[in-house]
Amino acid sequence: MSGAPLPPSTKRDERLDGYKGLLILFVVIGHAIEILRFPGTSLSVYLAIYAFHMPAFLLIAGALTRARRPADELVETARRLAPPYLFGVVGAALIRLAESGTLSVSFFPPPWTLWFLLTLATLRIASSLIGANNVALVVAILVGVLASIVTLPAELSLGRSASLAIFFLIGVRLRAPRLLALVERIGALGGVVLALLGIALAGATLVAFDLPRSALYWREAMVVVTGDPLQAIVISFALHLAALAASLGLFACFIRLPRPSLLALLGRETLAIYLGHALLLSALRPTLRTLTLNGAEVPVAITLLAAVVLLLPLIAQRSLRRLASRLHNTVRA
């Protein structure tokens, strides 16, 4: 392992933003289904999304990570991720205060979806320390095996960071150009087959080992569920392989399709959407869980809810950015 700077990253490709936009759309849909308590057959859609969406996000995040020295990465990670993390923690505390009348602030462990920011920060800093070589990949695999059989502290989301490290490191190792070249070689038809096989493998693993859907959350050591370390490693390997296949397969399909500018826009604003939609859903949860949905109401409710909690943070982010720009220009004038 080496603390030397990573190889320089090349110019960003808009197709990566488009794929991130597609992934954040899946995230919002998945959480909308969860808040509505999995009505009807939407549980199958939910499980298909959860089979790969966060590993895919980390794969892309790794591919887009710029080469920095560890000290510089620490500063940049804190600059980019600490403010939204603090905003999310305070927002979650205020929502709990409005619901229960009790002020309860939880920085560690993080509220609901904020685990991803901790995991991303951990993996960015770790990759700057160990580099992007084959040794780093071996370390990530060993750490993943460890996370499947040992319960790591939840306060800093270490279990999820260890479980998902391999996806981030694969992205860092490939970088954006090689990742794009790889999915181009897979092709559209190969991508469809690979994505379906990945999702099918995840589903078959859940059924074969009688696992709860929480096995796809990457939250706890698999040995807690199975009680057998060897079985835990086998399950973890199968779910990792399924997530990687589905992530690459879906990306291979996506880059062959016309890419609406809206998806690229969503991809550039994933942080605001990820943070904002979670706070909105948390605030709406008590009301939404009183609903009883049947038949055709289910997809309509999921679509409307997902659209609202996706677009509102996007509109707010862009409005604030324009306001800040106008204030800046006014001050300079």
Beta strands, then each sheet from edge to edge (+ up, - down):
end
